[in-house]
Amino acid sequence: MNETSQEPIQLQTPIRLLYWAKMLLERHGCLVEERRVTLPVGSTRILRPKTLQTITLWYDIVLPDQYQMLEAYDRYRELSILYLPPR
């Protein structure tokens, strides 16, 4: 599933993000709220094709400014874990 959004993409997170992660995402245009991250319009979310997809689906996310991250989406709990590149 490739999704280039004309609307902001909202991701539910299981916990509040760490301060540095919140600041990093906000610097790239994301809106970070309690247990939710909203990606800016124009972000791309692409399902990884060769990754073992079980309960967890793996997505590559690219923000409009080309910042990249990885999302692990638990489809049963409808929660996303974001993996950010090293600072």
C-alpha positions as CSV (number, residue, x, y, z in Angstrom):
1,M,0.0,0.0,0.0
2,N,1.5,3.3,-1.1
3,E,0.0,6.3,0.3
4,T,1.0,9.9,-0.7
5,S,-1.2,12.0,1.3
6,Q,-3.2,15.1,0.3
7,E,-4.4,15.1,3.9
8,P,-2.3,14.8,7.0
9,I,-1.6,11.2,8.1
10,Q,-2.4,10.5,11.7
11,L,-0.6,7.8,13.6
12,Q,-1.6,6.5,17.1
13,T,1.4,5.8,19.4
14,P,1.2,3.7,22.5
15,I,3.2,6.1,24.7
16,R,4.2,9.7,24.8
17,L,7.3,10.4,22.6
18,L,10.6,11.3,24.2
19,Y,11.4,15.0,24.3
20,W,14.2,14.8,21.7
21,A,12.0,12.7,19.3
22,K,9.1,15.2,19.7
23,M,11.4,18.1,18.9
24,L,12.9,16.3,15.9
25,L,9.5,15.5,14.4
26,E,8.2,19.0,15.0
27,R,11.2,20.4,13.3
28,H,10.2,18.4,10.2
29,G,6.6,19.7,10.2
30,C,4.8,17.0,12.3
31,L,2.3,17.8,14.9
32,V,3.0,15.8,18.1
33,E,0.3,15.3,20.7
34,E,-0.3,12.9,23.5
35,R,-0.2,9.4,21.9
36,R,-0.6,10.8,18.4
37,V,1.6,12.1,15.6
38,T,0.2,13.9,12.6
39,L,2.5,13.8,9.5
40,P,2.3,16.8,7.2
41,V,0.5,16.9,3.9
42,G,2.6,15.4,1.2
43,S,4.1,12.7,3.4
44,T,4.6,9.3,1.8
45,R,3.8,6.0,3.6
46,I,4.9,2.9,1.7
47,L,4.4,-0.7,2.8
48,R,7.7,-2.6,2.8
49,P,7.3,-5.3,0.1
50,K,9.8,-8.0,1.3
51,T,9.4,-7.7,5.0
52,L,7.7,-10.5,6.8
53,Q,4.2,-9.0,7.5
54,T,2.5,-10.7,10.4
55,I,0.6,-8.8,13.1
56,T,3.0,-6.0,12.5
57,L,3.1,-4.2,9.2
58,W,6.3,-2.3,8.3
59,Y,6.1,1.0,6.4
60,D,8.8,3.4,5.1
61,I,7.7,7.0,5.8
62,V,9.1,10.0,3.9
63,L,8.1,13.5,4.9
64,P,7.9,16.3,2.4
65,D,11.4,17.6,3.3
66,Q,12.7,14.1,2.6
67,Y,13.3,13.1,6.2
68,Q,12.8,9.3,6.4
69,M,11.7,7.0,9.2
70,L,10.3,3.5,9.7
71,E,6.9,2.7,11.2
72,A,5.9,-0.6,12.8
73,Y,2.1,-0.7,12.7
74,D,0.3,-3.2,15.0
75,R,-2.9,-3.8,13.2
76,Y,-4.7,-5.5,16.1
77,R,-4.0,-2.7,18.6
78,E,-4.0,0.0,15.8
79,L,-0.8,1.5,17.2
80,S,2.4,2.7,15.5
81,I,5.9,2.6,16.7
82,L,8.2,5.1,15.0
83,Y,11.9,4.3,14.4
84,L,13.8,7.5,13.8
85,P,17.3,7.6,12.4
86,P,20.2,8.3,14.9
87,R,20.4,11.9,15.9
